[in-house]
Amino acid sequence: MHRRDLLVGGAASSAALFAAAAIADAAPASKQPAAPPPKGKTPPGLGKHAPAPLTFKPGALTGISEKMITSHHDKNYAGAVKNLNKVETDLAALPADAPGYLVAGLREKQLTYNNSLVLHEHYFGNLGGNGKRSGALDTRLGADFGAGAWEAQVRATATALGGGSGWVVVALSLHDGGLVISSSGNHTQAVAFGAPLLVLDMYEHAYAIDYGADHAAYIDALFKNIAWDAVEARYDRAMKALAALG
């Protein structure tokens, strides 16, 4: 796998850690309640991540071929999942006196592959639709950025990354509740405490088979395939999480 094809995210995990720490600090040690059973997804365990299947037929996209999407999913994304499992296994096997450079190197790779997994799953998860927008997030994007302006900003940000170098993410900040449009040149740059809502993969491996270096045409194709219902569902969950965090 090319070094640029390693899989952004990690913010949700950090949010859970920060929230748990805040609760622990607020309650006296003798009166801390027992931790409730986890809700939602069950963590797979170290070294046991599995690639998530596509939620749409690979040949059903407009302007993104079955060959392209299958290669991206089965090689680049699945490769990141495999590498994450290997790194987590290696970390678990380290002795207590392992050299610092070895620990630091593996932790860096763990973050890289974990974020790659998260962003790829959000990317594939917001494909398979017809690009038509409606709902609370669509309304808010228009209010916050101006009607049509947010899409122009996302397109401009993606175009700036053209040539195979990163991600574009529309996220909800769980720190202040704002909507954020951001880009990253690698898998370890992310909005801290941010919940990804819409994710665009701008690495060459996402479009080269179909478009070569024509990333502008790929961006056009992406917007024709956004599953806006999935994006809106993420926004709804993120807003509920923001309210729960207080």
Legacy VTK file of the C-alpha trace (Angstrom):
# vtk DataFile Version 3.0
C-alpha trace
ASCII
DATASET POLYDATA
POINTS 246 float
0.000 0.000 0.000
1.304 3.479 -0.931
2.067 5.564 2.104
-0.594 8.002 1.001
-3.141 5.221 0.756
-3.153 4.487 4.459
-6.674 5.275 5.903
-9.125 10.206 9.696
-11.294 10.154 12.576
-10.511 9.247 16.240
-12.512 12.228 17.471
-15.487 10.165 18.622
-13.240 7.903 20.681
-11.593 10.935 22.253
-15.002 12.368 23.054
-15.968 9.256 24.961
-12.721 9.324 26.920
-13.068 13.007 27.814
-16.696 12.582 28.844
-15.850 9.586 31.007
-13.019 11.490 32.673
-15.264 14.462 33.389
-17.876 12.252 35.018
-15.246 10.522 37.116
-13.816 13.856 38.300
-17.236 15.218 39.206
-18.307 12.349 41.472
-16.665 11.454 44.806
-14.710 8.214 44.579
-16.937 6.519 47.146
-20.129 7.439 45.310
-19.188 6.840 41.702
-21.909 4.760 40.027
-21.113 1.532 38.265
-20.374 2.038 34.588
-23.475 1.376 32.495
-23.318 -1.249 29.772
-22.165 0.235 26.450
-24.815 1.162 23.910
-24.642 1.120 20.145
-21.697 -0.572 18.521
-19.714 -3.181 20.414
-15.931 -2.694 20.100
-14.461 -5.602 18.127
-11.454 -6.004 20.394
-7.799 -5.334 19.693
-6.642 -6.834 16.423
-10.125 -8.024 15.474
-11.448 -5.306 13.180
-13.264 -6.491 10.054
-14.004 -4.524 6.880
-17.584 -3.300 6.690
-19.394 -4.358 3.499
-20.630 -1.799 1.011
-24.223 -0.729 1.612
-24.931 -0.428 -2.122
-24.290 -2.486 -5.247
-20.802 -1.661 -6.572
-22.114 -1.229 -10.089
-24.967 1.090 -9.115
-23.032 4.359 -8.811
-23.149 7.144 -11.392
-19.753 8.008 -12.815
-17.815 5.738 -10.433
-17.257 2.315 -11.908
-17.695 -1.019 -10.201
-14.002 -1.704 -10.827
-13.017 1.559 -9.130
-15.209 1.237 -6.054
-14.392 -2.455 -5.596
-10.651 -1.867 -5.832
-10.889 1.016 -3.379
-12.925 -0.989 -0.880
-11.199 -4.363 -1.165
-7.605 -3.160 -1.438
-7.100 0.273 0.100
-9.711 0.229 2.839
-9.431 -3.476 3.649
-5.647 -3.102 3.635
-5.862 -0.391 6.289
-8.083 -2.630 8.425
-5.586 -5.472 8.114
-2.702 -3.188 9.044
-4.592 -1.803 12.050
-5.128 -5.324 13.357
-1.438 -6.123 12.952
-0.324 -2.920 14.709
-2.708 -3.487 17.626
-1.451 -7.055 17.986
2.151 -5.856 17.937
1.424 -3.206 20.562
-0.221 -5.745 22.846
2.847 -7.969 22.579
5.352 -5.254 23.500
7.253 -5.838 26.751
7.071 -3.190 29.459
10.648 -2.120 28.718
10.166 -1.767 24.956
12.234 1.076 23.456
10.410 4.386 23.317
10.957 4.794 19.585
9.242 1.456 18.975
6.229 2.334 21.142
5.929 5.796 19.566
6.215 4.408 16.048
3.513 1.808 16.593
1.189 4.323 18.269
1.561 6.648 15.293
0.702 3.829 12.901
-2.224 2.787 15.081
-3.709 6.283 14.832
-3.076 6.425 11.092
-4.764 3.112 10.329
-7.599 3.687 12.795
-8.438 7.061 11.289
-8.188 5.575 7.823
-10.705 2.914 8.804
-13.117 5.488 10.248
-12.927 7.891 7.317
-13.199 5.178 4.684
-16.277 3.748 6.372
-17.883 7.192 6.472
-16.918 7.778 2.828
-18.439 4.526 1.579
-21.381 5.040 3.911
-22.316 8.360 2.333
-22.356 6.926 -1.199
-25.100 5.036 -2.983
-27.687 7.810 -3.202
-28.841 10.203 -5.914
-27.295 13.371 -4.496
-30.625 15.040 -3.759
-30.572 16.934 -0.473
-33.230 17.629 2.128
-33.528 17.661 5.900
-32.287 19.481 8.977
-28.611 19.435 8.020
-29.297 20.712 4.517
-31.292 23.583 6.025
-28.618 24.400 8.575
-25.791 24.312 6.035
-27.683 26.905 4.027
-28.241 29.035 7.113
-24.673 28.788 8.410
-22.757 29.118 5.149
-25.273 30.557 2.717
-27.467 28.770 0.171
-25.151 26.770 -2.080
-22.060 28.318 -0.506
-21.184 25.295 1.605
-21.062 23.034 -1.455
-18.874 25.553 -3.269
-16.511 25.574 -0.277
-16.405 21.776 -0.121
-15.695 21.574 -3.847
-12.959 24.204 -3.609
-11.374 22.411 -0.669
-11.471 19.091 -2.508
-10.029 20.673 -5.638
-7.166 22.103 -3.578
-6.325 18.547 -2.511
-6.467 17.250 -6.079
-3.493 15.165 -7.079
-3.943 12.515 -4.452
-3.493 13.996 -1.037
-6.195 13.770 1.574
-9.717 14.054 2.855
-12.457 16.686 2.967
-14.847 16.437 5.910
-17.980 18.303 6.918
-18.242 17.707 10.659
-20.223 18.749 13.696
-17.977 20.038 16.456
-18.926 18.358 19.727
-16.888 21.079 21.438
-19.036 24.066 20.488
-21.791 22.664 18.267
-20.598 24.407 15.101
-20.437 22.950 11.613
-16.905 22.741 10.254
-15.546 22.160 6.749
-11.994 20.846 6.966
-9.330 19.100 4.939
-6.436 16.875 5.867
-3.294 15.969 4.014
-3.005 12.677 5.846
-4.964 10.404 8.142
-3.877 11.961 11.424
-5.252 15.462 10.855
-8.813 15.846 12.093
-11.131 18.270 13.839
-10.669 17.456 17.514
-13.920 16.292 19.094
-15.668 16.385 15.726
-18.290 13.990 14.353
-17.876 13.411 10.584
-21.087 13.985 8.647
-19.970 14.054 5.007
-16.613 12.611 3.931
-14.865 12.912 0.563
-11.822 10.757 -0.162
-9.462 12.769 -2.356
-6.611 10.291 -2.521
-5.696 9.102 -6.016
-6.732 5.562 -5.159
-10.349 6.777 -4.968
-10.584 7.933 -8.587
-7.473 7.185 -10.699
-8.907 4.081 -12.397
-11.871 6.097 -13.702
-10.503 9.601 -14.081
-6.725 9.515 -14.065
-5.646 12.947 -12.838
-9.030 14.578 -13.524
-10.078 15.036 -9.912
-12.627 17.720 -10.850
-14.687 15.172 -12.788
-14.468 12.791 -9.833
-15.774 15.502 -7.485
-18.747 16.015 -9.812
-19.431 12.272 -9.715
-19.222 12.200 -5.915
-21.941 14.811 -5.515
-24.214 12.818 -7.829
-23.889 9.763 -5.558
-24.232 11.207 -2.049
-26.736 9.296 0.058
-28.108 12.344 1.817
-30.386 10.298 4.059
-27.285 8.674 5.573
-25.641 12.082 6.053
-28.771 13.465 7.700
-28.920 10.423 10.003
-25.349 11.129 11.116
-26.280 14.723 11.854
-29.258 13.617 13.911
-27.114 11.237 15.977
-24.376 13.830 16.392
-26.863 16.448 17.623
-28.217 13.974 20.169
-24.655 13.232 21.311
-23.967 16.979 21.609
-27.078 17.401 23.774
-26.114 14.446 25.968
-22.631 15.845 26.509
-24.132 19.105 27.764
LINES 2 248
7 0 1 2 3 4 5 6
239 7 8 9 10 11 12 13 14 15 16 17 18 19 20 21 22 23 24 25 26 27 28 29 30 31 32 33 34 35 36 37 38 39 40 41 42 43 44 45 46 47 48 49 50 51 52 53 54 55 56 57 58 59 60 61 62 63 64 65 66 67 68 69 70 71 72 73 74 75 76 77 78 79 80 81 82 83 84 85 86 87 88 89 90 91 92 93 94 95 96 97 98 99 100 101 102 103 104 105 106 107 108 109 110 111 112 113 114 115 116 117 118 119 120 121 122 123 124 125 126 127 128 129 130 131 132 133 134 135 136 137 138 139 140 141 142 143 144 145 146 147 148 149 150 151 152 153 154 155 156 157 158 159 160 161 162 163 164 165 166 167 168 169 170 171 172 173 174 175 176 177 178 179 180 181 182 183 184 185 186 187 188 189 190 191 192 193 194 195 196 197 198 199 200 201 202 203 204 205 206 207 208 209 210 211 212 213 214 215 216 217 218 219 220 221 222 223 224 225 226 227 228 229 230 231 232 233 234 235 236 237 238 239 240 241 242 243 244 245
